[in-house]
Amino acid sequence: MALPETMRVVEITKPGSADVLQSATMPLPSPRHGEVLIKLAYAGVNRPDALQRAGMYDPPEGASPLPGLEGAGTIAAIGSGVFGVSVGDEVCALLPGGGYAEYVRTPAAHCLSVPSGLSMAQAAALPETFFTVYSNVVMRGGLKAGERFLAHGGSSGIGTTAIQLANTMGARVFTTAGSDEKCAACVKLGAERAINYRDVDFVDVLKAEGGADLILDMVGGDYLPRNVRALANDGRLVQIAFLQGPKVELNFAQVMMRRLTITGSTLRPQSDLAKARIAEELKRNVWPMIEAGRIAPVMDSEFALEDAAKAHAHMESSAHIGKIVLKV
Ligand SMILES: NC(=O)c1ccc[n+]([C@@H]2O[C@H](COP(=O)([O-])OP(=O)(O)OC[C@H]3O[C@@H](n4cnc5c(N)ncnc54)[C@H](OP(=O)(O)O)[C@@H]3O)[C@@H](O)[C@H]2O)c1
């Protein structure tokens, strides 16, 4: 494949609100040992991109300064030490950064096939949320069939994925969202009960059911003590973000008396090997469910790459249900 020397990108010109995202031209990256270069068709937009844009989530050492943690496209070049993939293969991939661009490099082990039946736009919306949800809900949280699972932010990219995955695994799914319309969408995806958190206290709902065995939370703030109250004995809380802040007063006697586990993780700083292990699990356990039509990404909207600022403003308005993608 003949490669150009430069590519269209969207860069963060300075830390700030959505309009600091501007189009630019940059040299093509070249794949390093173990990496492939992907010509992107679509890139996914995620909340961590907005945090990076605002100057609150720096890229790890060696990663592209451009935002963009996932995408789908065609392999355009292959670095040394890469086996089992060819130029021209269609893939979706978790990216260390750099997804708001025509070309991006990423470890070959972080690429997955485009599931049969899915478009490139849908495939681009998979990696960041599926790596995050599977590793936190299944690998870290240990969700089992029959358990009561509470996913906060049910209409988010993360939430729509968590509801479907947990439902397919046979868990009883409870979720929170900020409007009746969002709650209805969550029930359609398989939630047994979607709680409009503006009207109803999720703690009361979960306690009436015997408590949650597992909670996936991105809200933090006063949700931390409330999550502890909502957990069943031996319950687990997995924290993946703190939209309302990480500092609270918490009575840890509850954790001891009721044998609770509080844990959490962020995906991006983990080692390439840890991410490759998650990719292997997804390939084995989740991609077949997607190919069988049992789980599908919930697509909210599509913007042109050059309109990334509009895509961020839309995400930050919280009007969306599911995933936003950029057409490259
Ligand atoms: N740890 C990791 O590795 C990792 C990886 C990816 C993403 N994340 C985090 O996961 C979160 C979701 O990411 P995303 O890309 O899916 O973003 P997103 O679609 O923008 O989701 C944010 C969601 O938070 C919900 N929310 C805000 N306040 C809430 C509250 N008090 N109760 C319940 N829900 C509330 C919003 O829903 P309403 O409009 O209904 O309030 C919105 O759906 C983000 O915080 C992101 O930083 C973490």
Ligand as a Chemical Component Dictionary entry (heavy atoms), coordinates in Angstrom:
data_LIG
# 
_chem_comp.id                   LIG 
_chem_comp.type                 NON-POLYMER 
_chem_comp.pdbx_formal_charge   0 
_chem_comp.three_letter_code    LIG 
# 
loop_
_chem_comp_atom.comp_id 
_chem_comp_atom.atom_id 
_chem_comp_atom.alt_atom_id 
_chem_comp_atom.type_symbol 
_chem_comp_atom.charge 
_chem_comp_atom.model_Cartn_x 
_chem_comp_atom.model_Cartn_y 
_chem_comp_atom.model_Cartn_z 
_chem_comp_atom.pdbx_ordinal 
LIG N1  N1  N 0  -11.249 3.490  34.067 1  
LIG C1  C1  C 0  -11.159 3.401  32.765 2  
LIG O1  O1  O 0  -10.282 2.739  32.229 3  
LIG C2  C2  C 0  -12.157 4.119  31.907 4  
LIG C3  C3  C 0  -12.174 3.904  30.522 5  
LIG C4  C4  C 0  -13.147 4.547  29.757 6  
LIG C5  C5  C 0  -14.041 5.412  30.374 7  
LIG N2  N2  N 1  -13.959 5.623  31.716 8  
LIG C6  C6  C 0  -14.899 6.532  32.397 9  
LIG O2  O2  O 0  -16.195 5.983  32.320 10 
LIG C7  C7  C 0  -17.148 7.034  32.254 11 
LIG C8  C8  C 0  -18.039 6.800  31.072 12 
LIG O3  O3  O 0  -17.295 6.990  29.894 13 
LIG P1  P1  P 0  -17.986 7.155  28.479 14 
LIG O4  O4  O 0  -16.942 7.355  27.483 15 
LIG O5  O5  O -1 -18.976 6.062  28.336 16 
LIG O6  O6  O 0  -18.658 8.581  28.715 17 
LIG P2  P2  P 0  -20.108 9.181  28.590 18 
LIG O7  O7  O 0  -20.873 8.427  27.542 19 
LIG O8  O8  O 0  -20.008 10.633 28.453 20 
LIG O9  O9  O 0  -20.687 8.838  30.043 21 
LIG C9  C9  C 0  -20.765 9.650  31.171 22 
LIG C10 C10 C 0  -22.069 9.272  31.838 23 
LIG O10 O10 O 0  -22.079 9.614  33.206 24 
LIG C11 C11 C 0  -23.442 9.735  33.572 25 
LIG N3  N3  N 0  -23.612 10.396 34.844 26 
LIG C12 C12 C 0  -23.176 11.621 35.220 27 
LIG N4  N4  N 0  -23.546 11.868 36.504 28 
LIG C13 C13 C 0  -24.246 10.763 36.930 29 
LIG C14 C14 C 0  -24.884 10.411 38.131 30 
LIG N5  N5  N 0  -24.905 11.230 39.185 31 
LIG N6  N6  N 0  -25.486 9.182  38.225 32 
LIG C15 C15 C 0  -25.475 8.331  37.187 33 
LIG N7  N7  N 0  -24.890 8.642  36.016 34 
LIG C16 C16 C 0  -24.283 9.835  35.881 35 
LIG C17 C17 C 0  -24.040 10.513 32.402 36 
LIG O11 O11 O 0  -25.395 10.144 32.309 37 
LIG P3  P3  P 0  -26.590 11.153 32.636 38 
LIG O12 O12 O 0  -26.638 12.169 31.533 39 
LIG O13 O13 O 0  -27.757 10.247 32.612 40 
LIG O14 O14 O 0  -26.316 11.777 33.929 41 
LIG C18 C18 C 0  -23.276 9.934  31.200 42 
LIG O15 O15 O 0  -24.043 8.912  30.565 43 
LIG C19 C19 C 0  -16.374 8.341  32.163 44 
LIG O16 O16 O 0  -16.347 8.934  33.437 45 
LIG C20 C20 C 0  -14.986 7.909  31.744 46 
LIG O17 O17 O 0  -13.980 8.768  32.181 47 
LIG C21 C21 C 0  -13.050 4.998  32.494 48 
# 
loop_
_chem_comp_bond.comp_id 
_chem_comp_bond.atom_id_1 
_chem_comp_bond.atom_id_2 
_chem_comp_bond.value_order 
_chem_comp_bond.pdbx_ordinal 
LIG N1  C1  SING 1  
LIG C1  O1  DOUB 2  
LIG C1  C2  SING 3  
LIG C2  C3  SING 4  
LIG C2  C21 DOUB 5  
LIG C3  C4  DOUB 6  
LIG C4  C5  SING 7  
LIG C5  N2  DOUB 8  
LIG N2  C6  SING 9  
LIG N2  C21 SING 10 
LIG C6  O2  SING 11 
LIG C6  C20 SING 12 
LIG O2  C7  SING 13 
LIG C7  C8  SING 14 
LIG C7  C19 SING 15 
LIG C8  O3  SING 16 
LIG O3  P1  SING 17 
LIG P1  O4  DOUB 18 
LIG P1  O5  SING 19 
LIG P1  O6  SING 20 
LIG O6  P2  SING 21 
LIG P2  O7  DOUB 22 
LIG P2  O8  SING 23 
LIG P2  O9  SING 24 
LIG O9  C9  SING 25 
LIG C9  C10 SING 26 
LIG C10 O10 SING 27 
LIG C10 C18 SING 28 
LIG O10 C11 SING 29 
LIG C11 N3  SING 30 
LIG C11 C17 SING 31 
LIG N3  C12 SING 32 
LIG N3  C16 SING 33 
LIG C12 N4  DOUB 34 
LIG N4  C13 SING 35 
LIG C13 C14 SING 36 
LIG C13 C16 DOUB 37 
LIG C14 N5  SING 38 
LIG C14 N6  DOUB 39 
LIG N6  C15 SING 40 
LIG C15 N7  DOUB 41 
LIG N7  C16 SING 42 
LIG C17 O11 SING 43 
LIG C17 C18 SING 44 
LIG O11 P3  SING 45 
LIG P3  O12 DOUB 46 
LIG P3  O13 SING 47 
LIG P3  O14 SING 48 
LIG C18 O15 SING 49 
LIG C19 O16 SING 50 
LIG C19 C20 SING 51 
LIG C20 O17 SING 52 
# 
